[in-house]
Structure formats: C-alpha cells, structure tokens
Amino acid sequence: MTHLSSFRALNRARVSLHLLPARTPYLNTSSSTSLSSSLRTARPWIATTILDSHKARQQSTSNKPSGSSGKPNIRHVVPPTPWQLLRRSFSLRGILSSLTPSGIKKLYRESPLELVAALAILAGLMGISAYIVNVCINYFYAPQFTRYPPAIAKSLRRALYYTNMQPDPQLARKWYKKALEQCDELGLDPFSDEVLGIRIQTAAWLEKIGNYQGAITILESVRKDCTKWVDAMEKAVADGTVDKSGNVPVVKKGDDNDQDDDESVPENLWRKRNRLLAKAVGTSTKLGELYADDHVNDSENAQTRLTWAVETALSEARRRATEGVKPEEGSWLSPEEFGGAMESLAKHYESKSQFHLAVPLLFQALRLCQSPCHRPTIMNNLAVSFAQHPVLSSASEPIPNAPAVSNAVDASGMPTTRDGFLEAAWNWARNARRHAKDVEASERTPECDEACAVALSNMGDIAAMQGKVAEARRRFQQCIELSRKIEFEQGVTQAEAGLRNLRTAGDV
C-alpha cells in the first residue's frame, strides 16, 4: 500500500522515476557523463515537484494548514454587545428581520436575556403609544368638542390645554374669551347648553386659579340670564302671546333644507324653561358655596343663594304635582341634585350654629340620598346637629327663620329635653358607623371608612357631653387607630383634640 500510494503520488506529479534505473544499462559509457549531469540537474526539479504535489494533496484532502499539529482551524464568532443588539432590534431592518421565526431564534440563541429585555421594552413602548393615541382621539373627538363648530372646538381645546395640561392664566383667559366671541359670531343660542357650558367652565377655571370673585361674577350673570328668560316665558304664557303647549311655530324653508329638520325645529318652550330653571338652581347652589368659602366669607349672600335654590326646587316640584307635567317638559331635578341643594344649605346653617334649621334639611337630604357611602356622612351631620340642638319651648311651634322645607318635616318625634337630644345624637352616630361598616365591597369608597372614623369621634364627643369619660376615651382611641390605618389625618387630629379636652376637664 505504501509503494502504491507513492506510485500514485508520483504518477499524479507526472514524474516517471521508475523508468530511470531501467534505462541506465543501455546507455554507453560515452554518454554516462552527460546522463549524470542530466540527473543532477533533474533532481532538484523532481524533489520540488514531489514536495509541491504532496502539499497540493494535503490541501485538497484536509482543511488543516501545513505545519499544524492536527487541530482544526476554528473561526471564533464574537457575540454582539447588548448595545449592538438593542440598536439592531430597534432599527427598522432589525425589527422586520427579528419578527420572523428564524430571526427570533437567532437572537434568542445569541443573547437570550437581552432579547427578552428588548421585547419587554418594545411591548411597553407599543402600549404607551396606543394609550397616547387613544387619549388624543378621545380628547380631540370627545362629545364635548364635536358638538361645537370646528372653530369654537379649536379654541376650547386650547383653553382647556392651558387650563389643565400647561397652566397659563393669560392664554387660558384669551381662548375662553375667544370661544365665547365665536359663539356670538356664529349665531349660537346664548341659552343653549353649549354656550352656558363654556361660561360655567370659565367660572370653574377662575375658581381653580383662586379668582373667586371672578368666578362669582360669571355665575351670577349665568343665574340672572336664566331666571330672566324663565320669567319672560312665564309672562308670555300668562298673556297668551305664547301657545300654552310651548311649541314654537316652525318657519318653513325650501326643499333644499329638508334634511336639516332637527336643526330647524325649535326647542319646546316648556322644555327650555325646565332646563334653564334647573341650571339656575344648580348655579345658585354653587354660588352659595363660593360665598361661604373662607376666601370670600360672605355669609349673607351665601344664605340668600342657597335658600333661593332650595325653595325654587321645592316650588317647582309642587307646581308639577298640582298642574301636572307639561308636554315635552321633561323630568325635574334628580334626587342627588335635590338633596345636594338641601345639604349645602344645612351645612351653611351648621357653620352659623343654627342647628335647629339644619336638622329638617338633613332629614330631607338623607331621604333623597342614594349613595350608600354618603348616607353615613349625612347621619354624622345629623348627630352633630342633634348634639348641639337648642332646647325649644315646644316642638310643635314653627322654627323661626326656617326655610320652607321645614314645614314638610314632622316634628312630633323631635326631642324636647337636652338629654333627649344627646340620646338622639348618639343613636345617629352609632347608625352612621354601622351603615358605613355594612356597605358591600363593590359599592365601598374611601368615604365609607372616613365616615366610620368620624362616627367614632362623634360618639366620643357625645359621651363626653353625657359625662361618660371612660366611654369617650375608648371611642377616641378607636378613632385614632382607624384613622391612622386608613391615613385619615383629620380624624386623628379631631380625636386627639377630644382626648386633650378630656384631660383638661379632669384637671379642672
């Protein structure tokens, strides 16, 4: 095999060495010298040819370089750095190639942790982008804007932007004013919900930046305009100049405008009266709260506006009960709106220590309240009012300076002694705590927990007024523990003040 391999190697090198010894005996002596010279000359060529052929054979059958120790020539692939992988992943070409199954497998093989991180970041960015797009669509195409003409909607968007997102009083004022001017230029009904809504939103913005007087001025103008229109409409109906049904004659237009039937039919006058009167009641209630604010502290105007709101709401309810609801008039105030006006007036009376005037209003507000977590709050207010209620000579006598709603309250069950009022106050505080604890989880709000803490503090105050010091201390401690648990600082402060009062009374 060795000779055969050598023969093949020499044969492939095209060198016929096996013929040279056979030819030597047939040469004559005279030519031997030249032959020797020829052989000497040929050997280097033969040796070189053999070596070259051997090298070529090695290179054709193996990838190993000559002179190596038999180890394969392995090319080491340097993995990409995390930064390179991220750049590759977030480039357009990298993203498109990485989304293929083979691309994902390759990236996972090379750097699994970096791939997972890149996918997580990419998913987060996609989620944030989708959220931003959704917010923008809901903002720019929300019903609060699409109901306006494009020019007014643009001004309102800018006004709200400088109100909420990048507060700038000067620019916000400019665009609110611009929106109202555009409403007038385009001929929008000044008593429509759209125009009145811009005015009320402007007042809310002024209150937000601390300009309470400016907010009061705007709301007073809104209330005045609404009540003026209502009075004019009622006078026109009484004079017979307006149909009692409240329908306004439709001005017939050409056939080209038949498609605008909804816009050409005016709003029923009774329906418009109902809408504007409700707007006036709500605006008057808000005015009462602004007048009662510590920044304004106008108690007289606060009581005037709140009393007007409650009595107007009651008067309209009685009119409907007596005359019936007019065609297309619509419903009156919701229970929440009705009760809210009464509760606002009751809080005003409490702030003036007129608790005997607050109790009837709170009873009505509790009856109308539909929020399970707000009922305990009203009960706590009743407990406070009963605890400080003055002892009247007779419960059947009319309450002096009381609003009209007091006449609807049955006073036969009212206490007549100081102990009776304190007992009623304790019962209301206990009921407030029980109702606040029994609210189901699906309807529970932070107001429930706060009402429970306030009830404990009220029970401590009432017990102290009854001379039950140990009971009062226990209730105050319970209030402090619960308030700290729910992070209700006002409850902690109130209960600690009650404990200090107990220690002061004990020292005396």
Phi, psi and omega in degrees: 000325180293315179294323181293321179294319180294322180296317180295322179295318180290323179297318178294332177278359178058042176241117184264074182288333184288348178271341184295311179298328181290331182275345185297314182298334183275358178274142177276167189294326183295334181263000183293327181293315179294329178292316179299319178296322179294319180294318180297326179287328184280334187301313179301323180293320180294314182297319179295320180294319180295315181296318179296320178295322180294319178295318179298323179294318179297318182289334181277342183248352182211150176271004182281135176286154179293143180083359179278166183268017178095359180277141180289150179275094184266130179268116183276124180267121180278121180293151180290151176287160178303322179295319178296320179295319179294318177298320180293324183288323185269354172285153183299317180293320179295321180295316181295320180286328182285340181283348177282154180302318180294323179294319179295318179297318181296315179295321180293324178293320184284312183213086184295317183294317180294325178295315179298318179296317180296318179295322179295316178296318180297317178296320178297317178296321178295320178295317178296319179297317179296321179295316180297317179297318180296317179297317180297318180295314180294329181285310186281337182242023177289154180302332181294341178254321185291342178283349179260158170300154185306319182296318180290320179299321179297316179295321180293321178300317180292321179297315179291329177297315180279359174265316188253315189274312179227081187304125177211100186303320183294313181290322178298315178300319181300315186280330172297316178296319179298318180297318179293322177296321179293325176300319179291320181294322182274359174078028177289148179296121181295344179259009177286158178299330181294311182288316177298326178297322178295319180294318180291321177297323176297319177295320178297321178295319179297321176296322181297322181271006175091006179269076185292323181293322176296319177296319179296319180299315181293315181293325176297321178293323178296312180298318181295317180295318181294312181293327178295318179293318180299316179297320180294322180293316179296322178294320179294322178293318180294325180281348181084007179282347178235139178302136182296340176286342179086004180278135179264133179303135181274129177278117183286138180243176181293172181295336182292341183252016181295334182285348183260041184298320183296326182277333184276342180274116180291159178289139177302137186294324178292324177293319179294321177299315180299318181293316182288326178293319176296322177296321180293321179296314179296320179294320179294322177297316178296322177298319178300320178293322179292319178296326181279350180297149181298334180286339180250308175056052176249085187295323183294310179293327178299313180294323180297312182290319180292319179296318178299319181297314182293313183292325177293319178297317178293320181297317179293323178296320178292321178299318179294322179293328182275309185268342185088166181277131180288157178300133178063015182287326181087176182279159179271201184299148175285161178304323179295318180292319179296310180294326179297320178296318179293320180294323178297317178293322178297318178297324178296317178295323177297320180295337178261010180061027175261067187290333178293336175274336182282327186302309180300322179293321179292325176299315179294319179296321178294322180294326182271345185290134179244359179271120183296334180269344178271338177301313177301329177295317178294322177298321176298320177295324175295320178299316179296318182293319178292323181296331182245017181290134177287150179275113181271158182294324180209132181289339182278344180289146178295144181283128181293141178060024181274148176289171185299333183295337182294335180290340182271358183262131178282114183266007183292333181264008181285143177295159180238355180237165180295317178297324179295320178294320179293322178295319177296321178297317179299318181296319180292321177295319178294319177297321179298317179295316181295315180294324179293326180283332187271359180292134181294155184299325182293335181253002186281139177229168177303336179297330179296312180295319179294321178296324178295318179294318179296322178298319178297319178295319178295321178296323176295317179295317181293319178298321178296322178292333178274357180085011180266083188293315182298316178296320179297316180297320180295318181292322178295319178296319177298321179296319180296316180298313181293319182296321177292325180294319181264005179060049179252090188295325181297323177294320178297314181298316182294317181291320178296323176297322177296320177295320178296321178296324177296317180294321179295317179295326178292323179293324179290000000 
